[in-house]
């Protein structure tokens, strides 16, 4: 770097100021370069004493500004002329990068690659697109990235790139098919969930309401004398079934129709066709009942918990019929109608008597098999004598 130095220029002004200040050293009109100060006198003493010499004129400050420090400016001394600094010599400069270098540098610093369209012919652009997106073209994200990079760089896309990006944005047939299948599965799942909720919850709510209404109507008719013992129409309620251990009180209706009886939360009496069974007030016979184990009120859901000696009470308009649980058949075929015989052989009974049979489906939430519970009558009590001990306790 070149040091700063005073210019050697002629002129009367500079000579006059020196001669006026230092008592005639130098002639008027004499330039600084033609007559250096090397004589005696005040200014000459300062040159020699302070370390300034004519030889130091070319290196102003190189020797004169050395150990002695800067010169003391005395009264009347004019500061030497200093030219303006040259930008080319003051300091080093970093050259401006080329037009495309800034993009490459920023991409390299961020660890990525540029997405703009390369310069060159169509073949160069196609090769660059294959390098970016693979042989078969990139996905939608790559297309969006390329489009964003092209928009940022201001370079228009080629027709090949534009078509490739359009194809990437358009969903393929496989994607459309997968979306349709997914929506179908979701819709099916929602419908199944609604159906299960209806079966397991709403049917019970509705059946309990219907059964409670039928039981209240039946008791009111008994109190008013509107109903008399005898034969009953299908679907007509005529008695109440009590299972104290299970906290069950449910109406008994004639017939085993799902729509008229069982789905309404009631228990049905086998009273029709080949499956007809005796009534509770018969001298001998088997009083057969059917009921749901799950859904629609599920009155027989927990009859598998009954043990020998547990009470089963049938309440009619005139009497209470008390049975004691005798035996249970956990699983049997739905076609095993012998369980309803007047003397059911699988129950362990050996002679005619007054029996009750409860039938329901098993396992839970299926109707593949049947579960059977039998009981034997131990008491017949008129209503005028009050409730039996099984219902009081």
Buried (B, 14 or more C-beta within 10 A) or exposed (E): EEEEBBEEEEEEEBBBBBBEBBEEBBEEEBBBEEBBBEEEEEBBEBBBEBBBBEEBBEEBBEBBBEEEEEBEEEEEBEEBEEEEEEEEEEEEEEEEEEEEEEBEEEBEEEEEEBBBBBEEEEEEBBEBBEEBBEEEBBEBEBBBBBBEBBEEBEBEBBEEBBEBBEEBEEEEEEEEEEEEEEEEEEEEEEEEEEEEEEBEEEBBEBBBEBBBEBBEBBBEBBEEEEBEEEEBEBBBBBBBBBBBBBEBBBBBBBBBBEEBBBBBBBBBBBBBEEEEBBBBBEEEBBBBBBBBBBBBBBBBBBBBEBEEEBBBBBBBBEBBBBBBBBBBBEEBEEEBEEBBBBBBEBBEBEEEBBBBBBBBBBEEEEEEBBBBBBBBBBBBBEEEEEBBEBBEE
